[in-house]
């Protein structure tokens, strides 16, 4: 089994609280739809968006660091441009997250390497909702 598949399995088995960096309050956006889906599947979503106060019924935070002061964050799910990932990876490491997930279309080799070196599970260029639906089919 590939490291990436192991990372997907670990993330979906052990990460029940997901900080979503770049979660939009707009229902038509992918970040909203993916987060709403995961929330409906029983995961806790912690919105990280400095321009919002609440999304999906959860208080939104300006940063991962601020969010981590209020909740234990297992996974950091990123809906940001690739060039924005390094400081997010640094924060994910600093708050003690278990996993860093970069949504489909997002990859950053250096930031992924830092997170891996710090002991985080890393998934890049994959949709959490799609991978969860696939995972559920093989783990029921």
N, CA, C and O atoms as a MOPAC input file, in Angstrom:
PM7 MOZYME 1SCF
protein

 N      0.84700 1    -1.18700 1     0.00000 1
 C      0.00000 1     0.00000 1     0.00000 1
 C      0.88700 1     1.24300 1     0.00000 1
 O      1.89000 1     1.28500 1     0.71200 1
 N      0.53300 1     2.24100 1    -0.78000 1
 C      1.34900 1     3.45200 1    -0.89200 1
 C      1.26000 1     4.28600 1     0.38100 1
 O      0.31800 1     4.16600 1     1.16500 1
 N      2.26900 1     5.13600 1     0.56100 1
 C      2.24400 1     6.04400 1     1.71000 1
 C      0.98600 1     6.92100 1     1.66100 1
 O      0.34900 1     7.17900 1     2.68300 1
 N      0.64800 1     7.36900 1     0.44700 1
 C     -0.53400 1     8.23400 1     0.33200 1
 C     -1.80300 1     7.49100 1     0.74500 1
 O     -2.65500 1     8.05600 1     1.43000 1
 N     -1.93600 1     6.22400 1     0.33300 1
 C     -3.11600 1     5.46300 1     0.74100 1
 C     -3.11100 1     5.23700 1     2.25000 1
 O     -4.16200 1     5.28900 1     2.88900 1
 N     -1.93100 1     4.98500 1     2.82100 1
 C     -1.83000 1     4.86700 1     4.27600 1
 C     -2.24600 1     6.16900 1     4.95000 1
 O     -2.91900 1     6.14900 1     5.98100 1
 N     -1.84700 1     7.29900 1     4.37200 1
 C     -2.20000 1     8.60600 1     4.92800 1
 C     -3.70900 1     8.84100 1     4.85500 1
 O     -4.30500 1     9.38000 1     5.78800 1
 N     -4.31500 1     8.43800 1     3.75200 1
 C     -5.77500 1     8.55900 1     3.61400 1
 C     -6.46600 1     7.69400 1     4.66000 1
 O     -7.37100 1     8.15600 1     5.35400 1
 N     -6.04100 1     6.44300 1     4.77200 1
 C     -6.64500 1     5.53100 1     5.75100 1
 C     -6.48600 1     6.06200 1     7.16600 1
 O     -7.44600 1     6.06700 1     7.93700 1
 N     -5.27200 1     6.51400 1     7.52100 1
 C     -5.04000 1     7.05700 1     8.85300 1
 C     -5.94400 1     8.25700 1     9.10600 1
 O     -6.60300 1     8.34500 1    10.14200 1
 N     -5.96800 1     9.17500 1     8.15100 1
 C     -6.74700 1    10.40600 1     8.31800 1
 C     -8.22400 1    10.11200 1     8.54400 1
 O     -8.85900 1    10.72800 1     9.40100 1
 N     -8.76900 1     9.17700 1     7.78000 1
 C    -10.19600 1     8.87700 1     7.88800 1
 C    -10.51100 1     7.99900 1     9.09400 1
 O    -11.66200 1     7.94500 1     9.52600 1
 N     -9.52800 1     7.32000 1     9.64100 1
 C     -9.73700 1     6.46800 1    10.81000 1
 C     -9.51800 1     7.22500 1    12.11400 1
 O    -10.24600 1     7.00900 1    13.08300 1
 N     -8.51800 1     8.11400 1    12.15000 1
 C     -8.08300 1     8.71200 1    13.41600 1
 C     -8.30600 1    10.21400 1    13.54400 1
 O     -8.08200 1    10.76500 1    14.62200 1
 N     -8.72800 1    10.88100 1    12.51200 1
 C     -8.87600 1    12.34200 1    12.55700 1
 C    -10.35300 1    12.72100 1    12.52000 1
 O    -10.96700 1    12.73600 1    11.45400 1
 N    -10.92000 1    13.02600 1    13.68000 1
 C    -12.35700 1    13.31400 1    13.76100 1
 C    -12.66900 1    14.80800 1    13.82000 1
 O    -13.82100 1    15.20900 1    13.64800 1
 N    -11.65200 1    15.63200 1    14.06200 1
 C    -11.83900 1    17.08300 1    14.09000 1
 C    -10.96100 1    17.68700 1    13.00500 1
 O     -9.74100 1    17.52600 1    13.00500 1
 N    -11.61200 1    18.38600 1    12.07900 1
 C    -10.93100 1    18.89800 1    10.89600 1
 C    -11.00300 1    20.42400 1    10.86800 1
 O    -12.08700 1    21.00300 1    10.80000 1
 N     -9.84000 1    21.06200 1    10.92000 1
 C     -9.78500 1    22.50600 1    10.68700 1
 C     -9.71400 1    22.70700 1     9.18400 1
 O     -8.83900 1    22.15300 1     8.51800 1
 N    -10.62900 1    23.49400 1     8.65200 1
 C    -10.68400 1    23.71300 1     7.20600 1
 C    -10.20900 1    25.13300 1     6.90900 1
 O    -10.92000 1    26.10900 1     7.15400 1
 N     -8.98700 1    25.22400 1     6.37400 1
 C     -8.38900 1    26.51900 1     6.06000 1
 C     -8.89800 1    26.95500 1     4.68800 1
 O     -8.70600 1    26.27300 1     3.68200 1
 N     -9.55700 1    28.12000 1     4.68400 1
 C    -10.13100 1    28.62200 1     3.44100 1
 C    -11.57700 1    28.19300 1     3.25600 1
 O    -12.09400 1    28.22200 1     2.13900 1
 N    -12.23700 1    27.79300 1     4.34400 1
 C    -13.65300 1    27.39100 1     4.26200 1
 C    -14.50600 1    28.61600 1     3.95700 1
 O    -14.51400 1    29.58900 1     4.71100 1
 N    -15.21400 1    28.55100 1     2.85000 1
 C    -16.07500 1    29.65400 1     2.41900 1
 C    -17.47000 1    29.51400 1     3.03800 1
 O    -17.96400 1    28.39800 1     3.19800 1
 N    -18.10500 1    30.63400 1     3.38600 1
 C    -19.48600 1    30.58100 1     3.85700 1
 C    -20.50700 1    30.44000 1     2.72100 1
 O    -21.71000 1    30.36500 1     2.97100 1
 N    -20.02300 1    30.40500 1     1.47500 1
 C    -20.91200 1    30.33000 1     0.30800 1
 C    -21.20700 1    28.86800 1    -0.03800 1
 O    -20.28500 1    28.11200 1    -0.34500 1
 N    -22.48100 1    28.45900 1     0.00800 1
 C    -22.84300 1    27.04900 1    -0.19700 1
 C    -22.43700 1    26.45200 1    -1.54400 1
 O    -22.31800 1    25.23100 1    -1.64900 1
 N    -22.22000 1    27.26800 1    -2.57400 1
 C    -21.84900 1    26.72000 1    -3.88000 1
 C    -20.35600 1    26.43200 1    -4.00000 1
 O    -19.93400 1    25.82800 1    -4.98600 1
 N    -19.54900 1    26.84300 1    -3.03200 1
 C    -18.09800 1    26.63500 1    -3.09100 1
 C    -17.73600 1    25.21100 1    -2.66600 1
 O    -18.39400 1    24.62700 1    -1.80500 1
 N    -16.69600 1    24.66500 1    -3.27100 1
 C    -16.25300 1    23.30200 1    -2.94200 1
 C    -15.91400 1    23.15500 1    -1.46100 1
 O    -16.24600 1    22.14200 1    -0.84600 1
 N    -15.26300 1    24.14800 1    -0.89300 1
 C    -14.87500 1    24.05000 1     0.51900 1
 C    -16.10500 1    23.87300 1     1.41000 1
 O    -16.06900 1    23.10800 1     2.37300 1
 N    -17.17500 1    24.56600 1     1.09500 1
 C    -18.41400 1    24.46400 1     1.86900 1
 C    -19.04700 1    23.08400 1     1.67800 1
 O    -19.44800 1    22.43500 1     2.64400 1
 N    -19.13100 1    22.64500 1     0.41300 1
 C    -19.79100 1    21.36400 1     0.13400 1
 C    -19.03300 1    20.18600 1     0.73600 1
 O    -19.64700 1    19.27800 1     1.29600 1
 N    -17.71400 1    20.19200 1     0.62800 1
 C    -16.90700 1    19.11000 1     1.20100 1
 C    -17.03400 1    19.11700 1     2.72600 1
 O    -17.19400 1    18.06200 1     3.33800 1
 N    -16.96400 1    20.28600 1     3.33300 1
 C    -17.05600 1    20.39300 1     4.78700 1
 C    -18.44200 1    20.00700 1     5.29300 1
 O    -18.56900 1    19.34000 1     6.31900 1
 N    -19.47100 1    20.42500 1     4.57600 1
 C    -20.84100 1    20.05700 1     4.94500 1
 C    -21.02000 1    18.54400 1     4.87300 1
 O    -21.64900 1    17.95100 1     5.74900 1
 N    -20.47600 1    17.92100 1     3.84300 1
 C    -20.53900 1    16.46500 1     3.68900 1
 C    -19.84300 1    15.77600 1     4.87200 1
 O    -20.41100 1    14.87300 1     5.48600 1
 N    -18.62400 1    16.19800 1     5.18700 1
 C    -17.87900 1    15.55800 1     6.28200 1
 C    -18.59300 1    15.77100 1     7.61700 1
 O    -18.61900 1    14.87200 1     8.45700 1
 N    -19.16500 1    16.94300 1     7.81000 1
 C    -19.92100 1    17.22800 1     9.02500 1
 C    -21.12000 1    16.27900 1     9.11900 1
 O    -21.41500 1    15.75600 1    10.19300 1
 N    -21.80400 1    16.05800 1     8.00400 1
 C    -22.96600 1    15.14700 1     7.97800 1
 C    -22.55300 1    13.70300 1     8.25000 1
 O    -23.37300 1    12.89700 1     8.69100 1
 N    -21.27900 1    13.36900 1     7.98900 1
 C    -20.77000 1    12.02300 1     8.24600 1
 C    -20.27200 1    11.86100 1     9.68300 1
 O    -19.80800 1    10.78500 1    10.06000 1
 N    -20.36800 1    12.92700 1    10.48700 1
 C    -20.01000 1    12.83500 1    11.89800 1
 C    -18.70100 1    13.49300 1    12.29800 1
 O    -18.30100 1    13.41100 1    13.45900 1
 N    -18.02900 1    14.14300 1    11.35800 1
 C    -16.78800 1    14.83500 1    11.69400 1
 C    -17.10600 1    16.23000 1    12.21700 1
 O    -18.09500 1    16.83900 1    11.80900 1
 N    -16.26800 1    16.73500 1    13.11800 1
 C    -16.40800 1    18.11600 1    13.56100 1
 C    -15.57100 1    18.98800 1    12.63900 1
 O    -14.40000 1    18.69900 1    12.39200 1
 N    -16.16700 1    20.03600 1    12.14100 1
 C    -15.51400 1    20.98700 1    11.24800 1
 C    -15.21200 1    22.26200 1    12.02900 1
 O    -16.08700 1    22.82200 1    12.69000 1
 N    -13.96500 1    22.71000 1    11.94500 1
 C    -13.55000 1    23.97500 1    12.55300 1
 C    -13.16200 1    24.91200 1    11.40600 1
 O    -12.10800 1    24.73400 1    10.79600 1
 N    -14.00500 1    25.91000 1    11.10700 1
 C    -13.69300 1    26.83000 1    10.00500 1
 C    -12.51500 1    27.75300 1    10.33900 1
 O    -12.44300 1    28.31800 1    11.43000 1
 N    -11.59600 1    27.89300 1     9.38000 1
 C    -10.51200 1    28.86400 1     9.50800 1
 C    -10.65300 1    29.83000 1     8.33500 1
 O    -10.27300 1    29.53400 1     7.20200 1
 N    -11.21100 1    30.98700 1     8.65100 1
 C    -11.47200 1    32.02500 1     7.65200 1
 C    -11.53500 1    33.35600 1     8.39600 1
 O    -12.48800 1    33.59700 1     9.13800 1
 N    -10.54500 1    34.22300 1     8.21400 1
 C    -10.51000 1    35.48100 1     8.97000 1
 C    -11.63700 1    36.45200 1     8.61700 1
 O    -11.83900 1    37.44000 1     9.32200 1
 N    -12.36800 1    36.18600 1     7.54300 1
 C    -13.44000 1    37.09400 1     7.13400 1
 C    -14.82100 1    36.63800 1     7.59500 1
 O    -15.81500 1    37.30800 1     7.31300 1
 N    -14.89900 1    35.50200 1     8.30200 1
 C    -16.19700 1    34.97300 1     8.72900 1
 C    -16.23300 1    34.83200 1    10.24700 1
 O    -15.19100 1    34.72000 1    10.89300 1
 N    -17.43500 1    34.83600 1    10.80700 1
 C    -17.58500 1    34.60700 1    12.25100 1
 C    -18.14500 1    33.21600 1    12.53800 1
 O    -17.85900 1    32.62400 1    13.57800 1
 N    -18.95200 1    32.69700 1    11.59500 1
 C    -19.52900 1    31.36800 1    11.76800 1
 C    -19.81000 1    30.76200 1    10.39300 1
 O    -20.29400 1    31.43900 1     9.48600 1
 N    -19.49500 1    29.47200 1    10.25800 1
 C    -19.78700 1    28.73000 1     9.03000 1
 C    -20.23900 1    27.33900 1     9.44300 1
 O    -19.62400 1    26.72400 1    10.31500 1
 N    -21.29700 1    26.83800 1     8.83500 1
 C    -21.83800 1    25.50600 1     9.12200 1
 C    -22.13700 1    25.31900 1    10.61200 1
 O    -21.98600 1    24.22500 1    11.15600 1
 N    -22.56600 1    26.41000 1    11.25900 1
 C    -22.93900 1    26.33000 1    12.66300 1
 C    -21.76500 1    26.28200 1    13.62800 1
 O    -21.96500 1    26.09600 1    14.82800 1
 N    -20.54800 1    26.44400 1    13.13000 1
 C    -19.34700 1    26.42600 1    13.96600 1
 C    -18.67900 1    27.79800 1    13.92900 1
 O    -18.65900 1    28.46100 1    12.89200 1
 N    -18.13400 1    28.21200 1    15.06500 1
 C    -17.38600 1    29.47400 1    15.12400 1
 C    -16.19000 1    29.39800 1    14.18300 1
 O    -15.47500 1    28.39600 1    14.15800 1
 N    -15.97700 1    30.45000 1    13.41500 1
 C    -14.82600 1    30.53400 1    12.51500 1
 C    -13.68900 1    31.27200 1    13.22100 1
 O    -13.91400 1    32.19300 1    14.00600 1
 N    -12.46300 1    30.84000 1    12.92000 1
 C    -11.27600 1    31.43300 1    13.51700 1
 C    -10.40700 1    32.05400 1    12.43000 1
 O    -10.44900 1    31.64300 1    11.27100 1
 N     -9.61700 1    33.05200 1    12.82500 1
 C     -8.76900 1    33.75900 1    11.87500 1
 C     -7.55500 1    32.93800 1    11.46600 1
 O     -7.00500 1    33.14400 1    10.38400 1
 N     -7.12600 1    31.99900 1    12.32600 1
 C     -5.93200 1    31.21400 1    12.04200 1
 C     -6.04000 1    29.84100 1    12.69800 1
 O     -6.86600 1    29.62100 1    13.58400 1
 N     -5.19700 1    28.93100 1    12.24800 1
 C     -5.12400 1    27.61100 1    12.88900 1
 C     -4.70100 1    27.74000 1    14.34300 1
 O     -5.22700 1    27.05200 1    15.21800 1
 N     -3.74800 1    28.62700 1    14.59200 1
 C     -3.25200 1    28.81300 1    15.96000 1
 C     -4.38800 1    29.23300 1    16.88200 1
 O     -4.51000 1    28.71200 1    17.99100 1
 N     -5.21700 1    30.16700 1    16.43500 1
 C     -6.35900 1    30.60700 1    17.24100 1
 C     -7.35300 1    29.45800 1    17.42300 1
 O     -7.84700 1    29.24000 1    18.52900 1
 N     -7.64800 1    28.72800 1    16.35700 1
 C     -8.59500 1    27.61600 1    16.43900 1
 C     -8.11200 1    26.55400 1    17.42700 1
 O     -8.90600 1    25.98600 1    18.17800 1
 N     -6.79800 1    26.29200 1    17.41900 1
 C     -6.23100 1    25.25400 1    18.28700 1
 C     -6.31400 1    25.62400 1    19.76900 1
 O     -6.17400 1    24.75600 1    20.63100 1
 N     -6.53900 1    26.89000 1    20.06600 1
 C     -6.72000 1    27.31000 1    21.46300 1
 C     -8.10200 1    26.92100 1    21.97800 1
 O     -8.34800 1    26.94300 1    23.18400 1
 N     -9.00700 1    26.56300 1    21.05900 1
 C    -10.38100 1    26.26300 1    21.43200 1
 C    -10.79900 1    24.82300 1    21.16000 1
 O    -11.81800 1    24.36200 1    21.67300 1
 N    -10.01200 1    24.11000 1    20.35200 1
 C    -10.35900 1    22.72200 1    20.00300 1
 C     -9.09700 1    21.96000 1    19.63500 1
 O     -8.15400 1    22.53300 1    19.08800 1
 N     -9.08200 1    20.66400 1    19.93600 1
 C     -7.98500 1    19.78600 1    19.52100 1
 C     -8.18800 1    19.47000 1    18.04300 1
 O     -9.18700 1    18.85100 1    17.67600 1
 N     -7.26100 1    19.88400 1    17.19900 1
 C     -7.39200 1    19.70500 1    15.75700 1
 C     -6.58100 1    18.49100 1    15.32300 1
 O     -5.37100 1    18.42300 1    15.54300 1
 N     -7.26600 1    17.53400 1    14.70300 1
 C     -6.60100 1    16.32700 1    14.22300 1
 C     -6.05100 1    16.50300 1    12.81300 1
 O     -4.91600 1    16.12300 1    12.52600 1
 N     -6.86200 1    17.08000 1    11.94200 1
 C     -6.49500 1    17.22800 1    10.53600 1
 C     -6.65600 1    18.68400 1    10.11300 1
 O     -7.57800 1    19.37500 1    10.54600 1
 N     -5.74000 1    19.13500 1     9.25800 1
 C     -5.85300 1    20.44700 1     8.63300 1
 C     -6.13200 1    20.19900 1     7.15600 1
 O     -5.29200 1    19.66000 1     6.43700 1
 N     -7.31400 1    20.59500 1     6.71600 1
 C     -7.74000 1    20.42400 1     5.32600 1
 C     -7.64700 1    21.79000 1     4.64600 1
 O     -8.26600 1    22.75700 1     5.09200 1
 N     -6.86600 1    21.86200 1     3.55800 1
 C     -6.55200 1    23.15400 1     2.93300 1
 C     -7.27700 1    23.38200 1     1.61400 1
 O     -7.19300 1    22.57800 1     0.68600 1
 N     -7.97900 1    24.48400 1     1.56100 1
 C     -8.60100 1    24.99200 1     0.33600 1
 C     -7.97000 1    26.35000 1     0.03000 1
 O     -8.65600 1    27.37100 1    -0.01100 1
 N     -6.66300 1    26.34600 1    -0.18100 1
 C     -5.92700 1    27.56900 1    -0.49100 1
 C     -5.00500 1    27.28400 1    -1.65200 1
 O     -4.75100 1    26.12400 1    -1.97500 1
 N     -4.50200 1    28.32500 1    -2.28200 1
 C     -3.56000 1    28.15400 1    -3.38800 1
 C     -2.27000 1    27.51800 1    -2.88500 1
 O     -1.89500 1    27.68000 1    -1.72400 1
 N     -1.60700 1    26.80300 1    -3.76300 1
 C     -0.38200 1    26.08900 1    -3.39100 1
 C      0.64500 1    27.00900 1    -2.73600 1
 O      1.30400 1    26.61000 1    -1.77500 1
 N      0.79200 1    28.24100 1    -3.24200 1
 C      1.80100 1    29.13100 1    -2.67200 1
 C      1.47300 1    29.54200 1    -1.23800 1
 O      2.34800 1    30.03700 1    -0.52800 1
 N      0.22700 1    29.34800 1    -0.80000 1
 C     -0.17800 1    29.68600 1     0.57200 1
 C      0.05400 1    28.53700 1     1.55400 1
 O     -0.15000 1    28.70500 1     2.75600 1
 N      0.47600 1    27.37500 1     1.05800 1
 C      0.55300 1    26.18000 1     1.89300 1
 C      1.70700 1    26.18100 1     2.90600 1
 O      1.49000 1    25.73200 1     4.03200 1
 N      2.92000 1    26.65600 1     2.58000 1
 C      3.99900 1    26.55700 1     3.56600 1
 C      3.68000 1    27.10700 1     4.95900 1
 O      3.92600 1    26.40800 1     5.94200 1
 N      3.14000 1    28.33200 1     5.09200 1
 C      2.84200 1    28.79000 1     6.45500 1
 C      1.71900 1    27.98600 1     7.12100 1
 O      1.68600 1    27.86400 1     8.34500 1
 N      0.80700 1    27.44100 1     6.32200 1
 C     -0.25400 1    26.60300 1     6.87800 1
 C      0.34800 1    25.29600 1     7.39900 1
 O     -0.01800 1    24.82000 1     8.47300 1
 N      1.27100 1    24.72400 1     6.63000 1
 C      1.96000 1    23.50300 1     7.08500 1
 C      2.71900 1    23.78200 1     8.37500 1
 O      2.68700 1    22.97000 1     9.30000 1
 N      3.40300 1    24.92400 1     8.44700 1
 C      4.12900 1    25.29400 1     9.67300 1
 C      3.17600 1    25.36900 1    10.86700 1
 O      3.48500 1    24.86800 1    11.94800 1
 N      2.02500 1    25.99300 1    10.66400 1
 C      1.03900 1    26.09500 1    11.74500 1
 C      0.49100 1    24.72700 1    12.12500 1
 O      0.31200 1    24.43400 1    13.30700 1
 N      0.22200 1    23.88600 1    11.12300 1
 C     -0.29200 1    22.53700 1    11.40000 1
 C      0.70000 1    21.76400 1    12.26700 1
 O      0.30300 1    21.05400 1    13.19100 1
 N      1.99300 1    21.90600 1    11.96800 1
 C      3.03300 1    21.26600 1    12.77100 1
 C      3.03300 1    21.84700 1    14.18200 1
 O      3.06800 1    21.10800 1    15.16600 1
 N      2.99300 1    23.16700 1    14.27300 1
 C      3.08000 1    23.85400 1    15.56700 1
 C      1.91400 1    23.50300 1    16.49500 1
 O      2.09700 1    23.42100 1    17.70900 1
 N      0.72600 1    23.29800 1    15.94100 1
 C     -0.43700 1    22.99300 1    16.79600 1
 C     -0.55800 1    21.50500 1    17.10100 1
 O     -1.43500 1    21.09900 1    17.86400 1
 N      0.31000 1    20.69000 1    16.51500 1
 C      0.28000 1    19.26300 1    16.80300 1
 C     -0.78200 1    18.47800 1    16.05500 1
 O     -1.25900 1    17.45400 1    16.54300 1
 N     -1.15700 1    18.95400 1    14.86400 1
 C     -2.11800 1    18.19800 1    14.05100 1
 C     -1.50400 1    16.85400 1    13.67400 1
 O     -0.28300 1    16.70300 1    13.63400 1
 N     -2.36900 1    15.88400 1    13.40000 1
 C     -1.91500 1    14.55100 1    13.00300 1
 C     -1.76900 1    14.43500 1    11.48200 1
 O     -0.97900 1    13.63200 1    10.98800 1
 N     -2.53700 1    15.24400 1    10.74900 1
 C     -2.56700 1    15.10800 1     9.28900 1
 C     -2.73000 1    16.46400 1     8.61400 1
 O     -3.35600 1    17.37900 1     9.14700 1
 N     -2.14500 1    16.55900 1     7.42500 1
 C     -2.29100 1    17.72800 1     6.55900 1
 C     -2.85700 1    17.22800 1     5.24500 1
 O     -2.25100 1    16.38600 1     4.58400 1
 N     -4.02600 1    17.74600 1     4.86100 1
 C     -4.69900 1    17.30200 1     3.64600 1
 C     -4.81500 1    18.48900 1     2.70800 1
 O     -5.41000 1    19.51000 1     3.05400 1
 N     -4.23600 1    18.35000 1     1.50500 1
 C     -4.33700 1    19.38700 1     0.47800 1
 C     -5.34800 1    18.92100 1    -0.55200 1
 O     -5.18300 1    17.87200 1    -1.17400 1
 N     -6.38200 1    19.70300 1    -0.72300 1
 C     -7.48900 1    19.32300 1    -1.59800 1
 C     -7.05000 1    19.16600 1    -3.04400 1
 O     -5.92800 1    19.52500 1    -3.40300 1
 N     -7.91800 1    18.64000 1    -3.85300 1
 C     -7.61900 1    18.37000 1    -5.25800 1
 C     -7.13900 1    19.65600 1    -5.94200 1
 O     -7.72500 1    20.72600 1    -5.77500 1
 N     -6.06700 1    19.52100 1    -6.70700 1
 C     -5.48800 1    20.66600 1    -7.38500 1
 C     -4.44200 1    21.40100 1    -6.56800 1
 O     -3.84400 1    22.35800 1    -7.05800 1
 N     -4.20700 1    20.97400 1    -5.32400 1
 C     -3.25700 1    21.65800 1    -4.45100 1
 C     -2.14400 1    20.68900 1    -4.06200 1
 O     -2.40100 1    19.60000 1    -3.54900 1
 N     -0.91400 1    21.10100 1    -4.31300 1
 C      0.25600 1    20.32300 1    -3.91000 1
 C      1.40900 1    21.28000 1    -3.65300 1
 O      1.53900 1    22.30500 1    -4.32100 1
 N      2.23700 1    20.94000 1    -2.68500 1
 C      3.43500 1    21.72800 1    -2.39800 1
 C      4.46300 1    20.77600 1    -1.79800 1
 O      4.39900 1    20.43400 1    -0.61800 1
 N      5.41700 1    20.35200 1    -2.63500 1
 C      6.37100 1    19.31200 1    -2.24000 1
 C      7.16600 1    19.68700 1    -0.98800 1
 O      7.32600 1    18.85900 1    -0.09100 1
 N      7.66100 1    20.91200 1    -0.91500 1
 C      8.48600 1    21.31400 1     0.23600 1
 C      7.66800 1    21.32600 1     1.52400 1
 O      8.11300 1    20.80300 1     2.54700 1
 N      6.47400 1    21.92000 1     1.48000 1
 C      5.62600 1    21.95800 1     2.67100 1
 C      5.22600 1    20.54400 1     3.08900 1
 O      5.17700 1    20.23800 1     4.28000 1
 N      4.94400 1    19.69400 1     2.12400 1
 C      4.60300 1    18.29700 1     2.43300 1
 C      5.78000 1    17.60200 1     3.10400 1
 O      5.59100 1    16.84900 1     4.05900 1
 N      6.98600 1    17.84700 1     2.61700 1
 C      8.18300 1    17.24100 1     3.21300 1
 C      8.37900 1    17.71000 1     4.64800 1
 O      8.72000 1    16.90600 1     5.51600 1
 N      8.17000 1    18.99500 1     4.91300 1
 C      8.28700 1    19.50200 1     6.28400 1
 C      7.29500 1    18.79200 1     7.19800 1
 O      7.64300 1    18.34600 1     8.29200 1
 N      6.04900 1    18.69700 1     6.72700 1
 C      5.01400 1    18.06400 1     7.54400 1
 C      5.34200 1    16.58800 1     7.78300 1
 O      5.20100 1    16.09300 1     8.90100 1
 N      5.77200 1    15.89400 1     6.74500 1
 C      6.16300 1    14.48600 1     6.90200 1
 C      7.30300 1    14.34700 1     7.90100 1
 O      7.26600 1    13.47700 1     8.77100 1
 N      8.31500 1    15.20100 1     7.78000 1
 C      9.46000 1    15.15900 1     8.69400 1
 C      9.03900 1    15.42100 1    10.14000 1
 O      9.67300 1    14.93000 1    11.07400 1
 N      7.97400 1    16.19100 1    10.31900 1
 C      7.47300 1    16.50200 1    11.66000 1
 C      6.52400 1    15.42100 1    12.18100 1
 O      6.03500 1    15.51300 1    13.30700 1
 N      6.26400 1    14.39700 1    11.36200 1
 C      5.43200 1    13.28700 1    11.82000 1
 C      3.97300 1    13.34200 1    11.42500 1
 O      3.17700 1    12.52400 1    11.88600 1
 N      3.60500 1    14.29600 1    10.57300 1
 C      2.21300 1    14.36300 1    10.12000 1
 C      2.00900 1    13.42400 1     8.93300 1
 O      2.93100 1    13.17700 1     8.15600 1
 N      0.80300 1    12.91300 1     8.80800 1
 C      0.39100 1    12.20500 1     7.60300 1
 C      0.00300 1    13.27400 1     6.59700 1
 O     -0.64900 1    14.25400 1     6.95600 1
 N      0.39700 1    13.09800 1     5.33400 1
 C      0.15500 1    14.12500 1     4.31600 1
 C     -0.53500 1    13.50900 1     3.10200 1
 O     -0.11700 1    12.47400 1     2.58200 1
 N     -1.60000 1    14.17400 1     2.67000 1
 C     -2.29500 1    13.81700 1     1.43800 1
 C     -2.31800 1    15.07300 1     0.58300 1
 O     -2.66300 1    16.14800 1     1.07300 1
 N     -1.95200 1    14.95000 1    -0.70300 1
 C     -1.94700 1    16.08500 1    -1.61400 1
 C     -2.81100 1    15.78300 1    -2.83300 1
 O     -2.91500 1    14.64000 1    -3.27700 1
 N     -3.42800 1    16.83900 1    -3.36200 1
 C     -4.15700 1    16.76100 1    -4.63100 1
 C     -5.25400 1    15.69300 1    -4.60700 1
 O     -5.45200 1    14.97700 1    -5.58800 1
 N     -5.95900 1    15.59200 1    -3.48900 1
 C     -7.07000 1    14.64800 1    -3.35900 1
 C     -8.24100 1    15.35000 1    -2.67200 1
 O     -8.04600 1    16.19700 1    -1.80000 1
 N     -9.44200 1    14.99100 1    -3.07000 1
 C    -10.63900 1    15.54500 1    -2.45200 1
 C    -11.04000 1    14.68100 1    -1.25500 1
 O    -11.24900 1    13.47600 1    -1.39500 1
 N    -11.14400 1    15.29700 1    -0.09500 1
 C    -11.51700 1    14.57700 1     1.12100 1
 C    -12.87900 1    13.89700 1     0.98000 1
 O    -13.04600 1    12.76200 1     1.42600 1
 N    -13.84400 1    14.56300 1     0.37300 1
 C    -15.18500 1    13.99600 1     0.21300 1
 C    -15.14900 1    12.76900 1    -0.69800 1
 O    -15.75500 1    11.74600 1    -0.38100 1
 N    -14.45400 1    12.86200 1    -1.81000 1
 C    -14.34500 1    11.74600 1    -2.75100 1
 C    -13.62900 1    10.57400 1    -2.08800 1
 O    -14.06700 1     9.42900 1    -2.20400 1
 N    -12.52600 1    10.85800 1    -1.39200 1
 C    -11.76900 1     9.78500 1    -0.74400 1
 C    -12.56800 1     9.15000 1     0.38900 1
 O    -12.48500 1     7.94000 1     0.60000 1
 N    -13.33700 1     9.94800 1     1.11700 1
 C    -14.17200 1     9.38200 1     2.17300 1
 C    -15.22700 1     8.44500 1     1.58800 1
 O    -15.42700 1     7.34000 1     2.09100 1
 N    -15.89700 1     8.88800 1     0.52900 1
 C    -16.92800 1     8.05200 1    -0.09600 1
 C    -16.32400 1     6.73900 1    -0.58900 1
 O    -16.93000 1     5.67900 1    -0.43200 1
 N    -15.15400 1     6.80600 1    -1.17400 1
 C    -14.46000 1     5.59200 1    -1.64800 1
 C    -14.06000 1     4.71500 1    -0.46300 1
 O    -14.21500 1     3.49500 1    -0.51500 1
 N    -13.55000 1     5.32500 1     0.59500 1
 C    -13.09200 1     4.63000 1     1.79000 1
 C    -14.25600 1     3.88800 1     2.46800 1
 O    -14.11100 1     2.73900 1     2.88600 1
 N    -15.38900 1     4.55000 1     2.56900 1
 C    -16.55900 1     3.95200 1     3.21000 1
 C    -16.96300 1     2.66000 1     2.47500 1
 O    -17.34300 1     1.67700 1     3.11100 1
 N    -16.88000 1     2.66800 1     1.15700 1
 C    -17.25500 1     1.48700 1     0.36600 1
 C    -16.37000 1     0.29100 1     0.68500 1
 O    -16.82300 1    -0.85000 1     0.58700 1
 N    -15.12600 1     0.52400 1     1.06200 1
 C    -14.20500 1    -0.57900 1     1.33800 1
 C    -14.06000 1    -0.89200 1     2.83000 1
 O    -13.37300 1    -1.84700 1     3.19300 1
 N    -14.69200 1    -0.10900 1     3.69000 1
 C    -14.53600 1    -0.29200 1     5.13800 1
 C    -15.86600 1    -0.45700 1     5.87100 1
 O    -15.95800 1    -0.14000 1     7.05700 1
 N    -16.87900 1    -0.94200 1     5.19300 1
 C    -18.17100 1    -1.15300 1     5.86900 1
 C    -18.33200 1    -2.60100 1     6.27100 1
 O    -19.35300 1    -2.97000 1     6.85100 1

